Amino acid sequence: WEYFNKSGKRIEATGFGLRIHGGAGRNGGLHTKKSYRAYFRSSYGQSRLNGEIIPNASVKAFDKLVLRASSNDRAPHGSSIRDQVIRDLHLEMGGVGAHGSWCVLYVNGVNRGIYNITERMDQIFLSSHLGEGQFDVIKTGETLLNGNKGAWNHLNHFLRTTQFSDAANYEELKRRVDVENFTSYVILNLCMQNFDWPHNNWYAARRIPDGKWIFMCWDAEWGLGYRHPHSGDAPIGIDLDPYAFMDSGGAYGHGLIRTLFLALLNNEAYRKYYQQEVTRYLKESLSTENILRLIRYHRDAIETEMKKEYEAKGTRIKRWHDQIHEIEVFTKKCTTYFKRYTDEYFDPVVQFNENRRLSLVESANGKRYVFYRGDNGQIYHFSSTMKSKSWLETAVYLPKGAPSIVGNPAAYSLASGKLIVVYRGRDGDLHELTAYMQDQGLSQWSYSNLSSTLTLPPAVNDPTVIVADGTPHVFYLDKNLQPQELWLNSVWHHHPLPVAPRPGGDITATASAGGIYVTYRTVFGAPCTQRLARKDQRGGKRSWQHELVLQVPAAGTPAGLMADGKWRVIFRPAKVWPLRQPYVFHWDGPQGKGYQDYKGSRVGLIEAREQRHRFCHLQPITSPSGHAAGNPIVLSNARQNRHYVTYRDSRGHLQEAYLSHDHNSDEWHIQDITHLSNAPAAMSDPVGMTLPTGNQRYYIYWGVDKKLHELHFDGRWNHIPFHSLHISD
């Protein structure tokens, strides 16, 4: 190893070890510019490299150095400075990170081009900067560099099983993680649009035995407006929304960094703190002027040598200057966009279903009840038996203290003979009405305020209810659009779901043998499912995991279906993304070009089921006439493995699709059951139910004639109208 200063004077000479460094940059032959790691050991020569090789580093003796070739951001298509600028920014924000400078590397007398010399982040690096000690150091891929992964794994489990809206849990998280450091780290990467992160290119460390975890920037070459040559037709530009990326897009996955950020967002105090920090940093370290200062400093440091490197590649230096110009243009606009998108993400616009909806429940004795809200704010129900073709309408007389309903009721029954109605009041409280099913009819209704009993956050939408293995589960959204779950196991329990991916409308719930699924459209339009596996429901713990559909935006409220062991999301496709399309890196790779794209029909519904990492297999469910106008509902007869999806089309006709398995593939067959029943058109979404035997099923809906209608299949489709006295024309 020989190191010469700018005047040509040799200031260091020693034996050393050299090895290739990095991931994708290892590819290519000897002619390809690669990154290296240099080791200084007494067995080679000097045990430390002394001198001013990295002038701005507080440490002046190094046992290792990294010679970064800027694999993605190099000639002939890059600037070479993006990663160093972003690391410098984090240092100025108070973070810990690798300092760096520039050199020209000669190997056996051959000029290999301009290199970024940086510190190697490991235990010795941390001891040098933070004081002597032992450290756990982990990097991309959860690769352990020093220490052990015990505390890291405990943190991961803690994040996935703990609710951080609770102040005590939030304080415990702050004891384990340097939240100030992590917040600056996230703000920087999001503002700089580093989209090869957080699943990739990260370092984390903590002092043993009980230090807080800190996070360090590394290989941030995809920031500052960089666009990979293989980005394909992805919608790239300065106006990309990093929160769409983090919430509903290419940051998809369950790595700890994203999990930690989304977990912190569950806490209202942190949400306020985060927004305050965004405002502060945009005035200080992340001001346009400061970012431009660093860009121009590093530009000037390497300009002369970059001209030689570009010429060696047969490319004019103008291409490099164009890259620098792109970075400056990005910098002049990115902070404004970032502040706007931050404000919008924490104050989103949502669309709830305002249509009048029904709630259908069948009791243990075979009696059916349809609940709805009348024009006068009263709850009413129709009752009937499967053998009867008539429905009897009755008012639900509210007990003393029970407020009037806002929105639509949700009802369920239990094997014990209880019939329960849950509804939302004007103040957002959830209220519960309970009656017992008796031979002569229902008993008087009793009342309880669930919100008061459980100290629930107010609801902003109507509740949805499922019964899984005899246990009722109630779901709703609070004012922060965080889904909330209640479940009854002798007494009511409450636990919030993760706040993100953030819902953009109503939610639906499904129970299957594998667990509980909550499905919705995110604020950015991506269909999303939160899944709670059975094994994660024990001991009051609720470890929810989410999956996203990334190719096509959804309209309305998606539904979920478990068939043949495969989870499927059924949704009505939207023409455009509601805010901004979440950025997803379109890497075709070995899977074959276009496997992420959907070219099928958007007239009816789309079924999405998992196919490959990140991307789903999409299959249309389409009627030959009429676009989908309503939300899908799903009926399943698990015993007979029969599954039906029904929706209202633009003519008000109900289209029913049933799933069959032909030649080892799934196929949807669709029929117009409104036409087959000779029934009036629907003005809102139906409710339905299957019967345990045969393929009998029925639907009930509000017709355009303001009457309720039943469509019943018992070998052929039949229509039964019944009229409400409490819905005006």
GIWOLIN-V495067 format. One record per residue. N is the residue number from 1. RES is the residue in one letter. D_LAST is the distance of its C-alpha to the last C-alpha in Angstrom with 2 decimals. Layout:
# GIWOLIN-V495067
n res d_last
N RES D_LAST
N RES D_LAST
This chain:
# GIWOLIN-V495067
n res d_last
1 W 89.27
2 E 90.42
3 Y 88.47
4 F 89.50
5 N 88.32
6 K 87.38
7 S 91.03
8 G 92.03
9 K 93.72
10 R 93.34
11 I 92.16
12 E 91.35
13 A 92.93
14 T 92.51
15 G 91.89
16 F 88.29
17 G 85.90
18 L 83.18
19 R 80.24
20 I 77.15
21 H 74.06
22 G 70.32
23 G 67.87
24 A 66.83
25 G 69.66
26 R 72.21
27 N 71.43
28 G 73.78
29 G 77.54
30 L 80.25
31 H 79.52
32 T 76.02
33 K 75.83
34 K 75.14
35 S 74.70
36 Y 77.45
37 R 78.16
38 A 81.62
39 Y 83.33
40 F 86.27
41 R 88.39
42 S 91.98
43 S 92.64
44 Y 91.82
45 G 93.29
46 Q 91.76
47 S 89.33
48 R 87.36
49 L 86.94
50 N 87.90
51 G 87.49
52 E 84.92
53 I 83.14
54 I 79.72
55 P 80.50
56 N 77.29
57 A 77.40
58 S 78.71
59 V 80.38
60 K 83.53
61 A 84.54
62 F 82.51
63 D 83.03
64 K 80.41
65 L 78.82
66 V 76.15
67 L 76.79
68 R 73.31
69 A 73.10
70 S 69.43
71 S 68.58
72 N 65.19
73 D 66.00
74 R 69.44
75 A 71.13
76 P 70.31
77 H 66.59
78 G 66.44
79 S 67.64
80 S 69.29
81 I 68.28
82 R 64.65
83 D 65.44
84 Q 68.21
85 V 66.10
86 I 63.30
87 R 65.83
88 D 67.44
89 L 64.11
90 H 63.51
91 L 67.02
92 E 66.35
93 M 63.15
94 G 65.37
95 G 64.98
96 V 67.75
97 G 68.56
98 A 71.20
99 H 73.10
100 G 74.31
101 S 76.55
102 W 77.71
103 C 80.68
104 V 81.99
105 L 82.81
106 Y 85.93
107 V 86.55
108 N 90.13
109 G 90.47
110 V 87.42
111 N 84.74
112 R 81.41
113 G 79.45
114 I 77.76
115 Y 76.66
116 N 74.74
117 I 76.91
118 T 74.89
119 E 75.41
120 R 74.58
121 M 72.10
122 D 73.41
123 Q 75.05
124 I 78.09
125 F 75.90
126 L 73.89
127 S 77.10
128 S 78.51
129 H 75.55
130 L 74.32
131 G 77.54
132 E 79.36
133 G 77.51
134 Q 75.88
135 F 72.44
136 D 69.80
137 V 68.99
138 I 66.30
139 K 65.12
140 T 62.85
141 G 62.21
142 E 63.00
143 T 66.66
144 L 68.92
145 L 71.69
146 N 73.10
147 G 72.64
148 N 70.19
149 K 66.45
150 G 66.01
151 A 64.39
152 W 62.28
153 N 60.94
154 H 60.28
155 L 58.31
156 N 56.28
157 H 55.46
158 F 54.74
159 L 52.23
160 R 50.35
161 T 50.22
162 T 49.79
163 Q 46.92
164 F 48.04
165 S 45.41
166 D 47.84
167 A 50.48
168 A 53.37
169 N 52.60
170 Y 52.33
171 E 55.72
172 E 57.20
173 L 56.00
174 K 57.64
175 R 60.81
176 R 60.82
177 V 59.68
178 D 60.84
179 V 57.34
180 E 58.69
181 N 60.54
182 F 57.63
183 T 55.21
184 S 57.59
185 Y 58.10
186 V 54.39
187 I 53.76
188 L 56.72
189 N 55.78
190 L 52.14
191 C 53.12
192 M 55.82
193 Q 53.43
194 N 55.82
195 F 53.82
196 D 56.63
197 W 55.90
198 P 55.03
199 H 55.60
200 N 58.93
201 N 61.70
202 W 61.86
203 Y 64.40
204 A 63.93
205 A 66.64
206 R 67.42
207 R 70.65
208 I 71.81
209 P 71.33
210 D 68.40
211 G 67.69
212 K 64.28
213 W 63.04
214 I 63.27
215 F 62.05
216 M 64.02
217 C 63.19
218 W 64.95
219 D 64.73
220 A 61.88
221 E 62.71
222 W 59.11
223 G 58.31
224 L 58.66
225 G 56.79
226 Y 58.70
227 R 57.14
228 H 58.79
229 P 60.09
230 H 58.11
231 S 54.76
232 G 53.64
233 D 50.41
234 A 49.04
235 P 47.28
236 I 50.11
237 G 50.66
238 I 51.22
239 D 47.49
240 L 47.08
241 D 45.21
242 P 47.49
243 Y 44.71
244 A 42.76
245 F 46.08
246 M 46.65
247 D 43.12
248 S 41.82
249 G 44.64
250 G 48.33
251 A 49.29
252 Y 47.51
253 G 49.59
254 H 50.75
255 G 53.97
256 L 54.95
257 I 54.62
258 R 50.97
259 T 50.29
260 L 52.05
261 F 50.12
262 L 46.72
263 A 47.91
264 L 48.97
265 L 45.59
266 N 44.21
267 N 46.01
268 E 44.50
269 A 47.98
270 Y 49.08
271 R 46.12
272 K 47.13
273 Y 50.78
274 Y 50.14
275 Q 48.34
276 Q 51.17
277 E 53.73
278 V 52.07
279 T 52.31
280 R 55.91
281 Y 57.18
282 L 55.70
283 K 57.83
284 E 60.90
285 S 61.94
286 L 58.98
287 S 59.24
288 T 59.57
289 E 63.10
290 N 64.28
291 I 62.95
292 L 64.56
293 R 67.81
294 L 68.02
295 I 67.07
296 R 69.84
297 Y 72.33
298 H 72.03
299 R 71.78
300 D 75.10
301 A 76.68
302 I 76.33
303 E 76.13
304 T 79.74
305 E 79.65
306 M 76.24
307 K 77.76
308 K 80.40
309 E 77.90
310 Y 75.64
311 E 78.69
312 A 79.85
313 K 76.55
314 G 77.09
315 T 74.24
316 R 74.54
317 I 74.00
318 K 71.32
319 R 68.94
320 W 69.59
321 H 69.15
322 D 65.81
323 Q 64.79
324 I 65.87
325 H 63.93
326 E 60.78
327 I 61.26
328 E 61.68
329 V 58.60
330 F 56.61
331 T 58.08
332 K 57.22
333 K 53.51
334 C 52.87
335 T 52.93
336 T 50.29
337 Y 47.99
338 F 48.78
339 K 47.90
340 R 44.60
341 Y 43.69
342 T 44.78
343 D 42.52
344 E 39.53
345 Y 40.24
346 F 40.32
347 D 37.19
348 P 34.97
349 V 31.54
350 V 29.15
351 Q 25.72
352 F 23.66
353 N 20.66
354 E 17.63
355 N 15.18
356 R 13.68
357 R 16.52
358 L 17.64
359 S 21.12
360 L 22.92
361 V 26.23
362 E 28.66
363 S 31.13
364 A 34.84
365 N 34.53
366 G 32.08
367 K 28.91
368 R 25.77
369 Y 23.22
370 V 19.95
371 F 19.05
372 Y 16.02
373 R 14.94
374 G 12.16
375 D 10.56
376 N 13.63
377 G 16.11
378 Q 17.09
379 I 18.11
380 Y 17.20
381 H 18.82
382 F 18.91
383 S 22.49
384 S 24.35
385 T 27.73
386 M 28.74
387 K 30.21
388 S 27.11
389 K 24.31
390 S 22.00
391 W 20.17
392 L 20.22
393 E 17.77
394 T 19.57
395 A 19.25
396 V 21.87
397 Y 23.76
398 L 25.28
399 P 29.04
400 K 30.75
401 G 30.93
402 A 28.03
403 P 25.75
404 S 21.98
405 I 20.73
406 V 20.17
407 G 18.85
408 N 18.89
409 P 21.30
410 A 24.17
411 A 25.73
412 Y 29.03
413 S 31.44
414 L 35.23
415 A 37.86
416 S 38.85
417 G 35.73
418 K 33.86
419 L 30.13
420 I 29.34
421 V 26.25
422 V 26.92
423 Y 24.60
424 R 25.03
425 G 25.15
426 R 24.92
427 D 28.66
428 G 28.65
429 D 30.25
430 L 29.54
431 H 29.01
432 E 29.78
433 L 28.64
434 T 30.89
435 A 30.86
436 Y 33.31
437 M 32.49
438 Q 34.31
439 D 34.88
440 Q 32.75
441 G 29.91
442 L 29.49
443 S 31.70
444 Q 30.59
445 W 29.44
446 S 32.05
447 Y 31.51
448 S 33.48
449 N 33.17
450 L 34.31
451 S 34.75
452 S 37.02
453 T 38.97
454 L 39.66
455 T 39.65
456 L 37.06
457 P 36.13
458 P 32.56
459 A 29.85
460 V 27.87
461 N 25.61
462 D 24.14
463 P 26.87
464 T 27.56
465 V 29.66
466 I 32.15
467 V 34.82
468 A 38.20
469 D 41.06
470 G 39.47
471 T 39.01
472 P 35.55
473 H 35.12
474 V 32.44
475 F 32.12
476 Y 30.56
477 L 31.56
478 D 33.17
479 K 33.36
480 N 36.20
481 L 34.11
482 Q 36.53
483 P 35.22
484 Q 35.94
485 E 36.64
486 L 36.76
487 W 38.30
488 L 39.20
489 N 42.78
490 S 43.67
491 V 42.38
492 W 39.94
493 H 41.49
494 H 40.33
495 H 41.52
496 P 40.14
497 L 40.14
498 P 41.95
499 V 40.30
500 A 40.96
501 P 40.08
502 R 37.32
503 P 33.71
504 G 31.41
505 G 28.14
506 D 26.95
507 I 29.46
508 T 29.57
509 A 32.29
510 T 34.22
511 A 37.10
512 S 39.93
513 A 43.52
514 G 44.69
515 G 42.60
516 I 39.31
517 Y 37.62
518 V 35.16
519 T 33.74
520 Y 32.16
521 R 32.44
522 T 34.97
523 V 34.54
524 F 36.68
525 G 34.55
526 A 36.86
527 P 35.52
528 C 37.26
529 T 37.99
530 Q 39.60
531 R 41.59
532 L 43.11
533 A 45.74
534 R 46.57
535 K 50.03
536 D 48.63
537 Q 46.65
538 R 49.76
539 G 50.97
540 G 47.83
541 K 48.50
542 R 45.64
543 S 47.09
544 W 44.22
545 Q 45.06
546 H 42.85
547 E 42.69
548 L 41.22
549 V 40.26
550 L 42.00
551 Q 41.66
552 V 38.01
553 P 35.28
554 A 32.05
555 A 28.45
556 G 25.91
557 T 27.18
558 P 29.99
559 A 30.65
560 G 34.05
561 L 35.85
562 M 39.36
563 A 40.87
564 D 44.58
565 G 45.53
566 K 43.88
567 W 41.12
568 R 38.56
569 V 35.88
570 I 32.94
571 F 31.10
572 R 29.17
573 P 31.70
574 A 31.15
575 K 32.77
576 V 34.71
577 W 35.76
578 P 33.48
579 L 36.44
580 R 39.80
581 Q 41.00
582 P 42.99
583 Y 46.60
584 V 48.06
585 F 51.63
586 H 51.68
587 W 54.95
588 D 55.31
589 G 58.56
590 P 59.62
591 Q 56.09
592 G 55.95
593 K 54.33
594 G 50.57
595 Y 49.75
596 Q 47.52
597 D 45.47
598 Y 42.46
599 K 42.48
600 G 39.90
601 S 36.41
602 R 33.62
603 V 30.91
604 G 29.69
605 L 30.93
606 I 34.43
607 E 36.40
608 A 39.07
609 R 41.95
610 E 45.20
611 Q 47.91
612 R 50.38
613 H 50.89
614 R 48.00
615 F 46.48
616 C 44.18
617 H 44.04
618 L 40.82
619 Q 39.40
620 P 36.37
621 I 33.67
622 T 32.36
623 S 30.41
624 P 31.85
625 S 28.54
626 G 25.78
627 H 26.29
628 A 25.15
629 A 21.95
630 G 21.45
631 N 23.89
632 P 26.19
633 I 26.32
634 V 29.63
635 L 30.53
636 S 34.20
637 N 36.37
638 A 39.52
639 R 41.63
640 Q 41.22
641 N 40.89
642 R 37.65
643 H 35.24
644 Y 31.88
645 V 29.82
646 T 26.25
647 Y 23.97
648 R 20.96
649 D 22.25
650 S 21.12
651 R 19.65
652 G 17.55
653 H 20.30
654 L 21.89
655 Q 25.58
656 E 27.94
657 A 31.49
658 Y 34.27
659 L 37.58
660 S 40.87
661 H 44.44
662 D 46.54
663 H 50.11
664 N 49.93
665 S 46.87
666 D 43.16
667 E 40.77
668 W 37.00
669 H 35.68
670 I 32.11
671 Q 29.89
672 D 26.42
673 I 25.08
674 T 21.74
675 H 23.98
676 L 26.37
677 S 23.74
678 N 22.06
679 A 18.69
680 P 15.44
681 A 15.43
682 A 14.57
683 M 12.69
684 S 14.90
685 D 18.37
686 P 19.30
687 V 21.56
688 G 24.42
689 M 27.70
690 T 30.93
691 L 33.02
692 P 36.69
693 T 38.18
694 G 37.92
695 N 35.33
696 Q 32.34
697 R 29.17
698 Y 25.43
699 Y 22.29
700 I 18.84
701 Y 15.87
702 W 12.13
703 G 11.37
704 V 9.65
705 D 7.88
706 K 6.37
707 K 9.47
708 L 12.81
709 H 15.73
710 E 19.44
711 L 22.08
712 H 25.50
713 F 28.94
714 D 31.93
715 G 34.02
716 R 31.22
717 W 27.50
718 N 25.18
719 H 21.43
720 I 19.81
721 P 16.06
722 F 14.81
723 H 11.62
724 S 10.62
725 L 10.09
726 H 9.67
727 I 6.66
728 S 3.78
729 D 0.00
